[in-house]
Amino acid sequence: MTPMTAGITRAGEGIEGVRWNILGQTYIPKQLTESSLSWHATFPPGTFVPPHIHPTQDEFLYILQGQLTAVLDGQESVAEPGDTIRLPRGQPHGLFNRSDADVKCFFWVSPARRLYDLFWALHNLGPQANPADVVAISAKHEVDFLPPPDAE
């Protein structure tokens, strides 16, 4: 992994011009080192990240715009602009935009581990993506999706 260089990653731009479409959400990576990865995310209305676990990473979100529902260990809470969501490694969580407006937030994980590679693997899969394939790809990159509540 290349060491981080000093500089500014401009609004709307990603490192090396990268911009991912992750199952209907836009992720723009802002920084990548072995110790952390950060990205700006836009969740259009109705989009979500199903409940999952990062067994090897701590994850954080800072809400910039809109309301994002976080499901943490089965309990729902709504985060608004200025709020930070803290997700310790091993903590089951899901993220949902249940509003009628975009949610914009800033994510970071520590350490970076394989998440950058996962986003490349999921980029442009689109709504026709087979959920089982997404789950299998994610597991290979250290993100474990949980079964839907009605499947238990």
C-alpha positions, 0 to 999 in steps of 0.5 A: 500500500502506498504511504499517504501524501499530504494534500487536499482531496477536493469536494466531489472528488475521490482519490485517483478520481475514484467514484464507486456505485455500490448497490445504488449508493455513491461512495467517493474514497477520500483517503487510504492507508493501511491504518484507515480508509475514509469515504463520502457516501450518498444514500438516495431515498430507500437505499440501505446497507443490510445488517452486517459485521466488520470482525476486523475493523472499527467503523464511524459515520459522521452525518452531513445531511439528512436522517440515517436510521442505524440498526445497532444490535437490533435497536433502531436509532436515527442519526441527524446532521452533526451526529457520529455513529460509532460501530465497534468491530464485531458489532452487528449493524445496518444503515437505512435511508427511510426518508424522502431525501438523500443522506450524505455522510462521511465514513471511516474505518480503522484499520483499512483491511480489505474494504477498499478492495471490496468496494471495487468488487461491488462497484457497478453490480447494480440492482440486478445483483444476486444477494448471495453473490454480494454476501459471498464477495463481502465475506471474502473481504472481511464483511459478514452479512447477517441473514434476514430476520425472517430467515432465522 
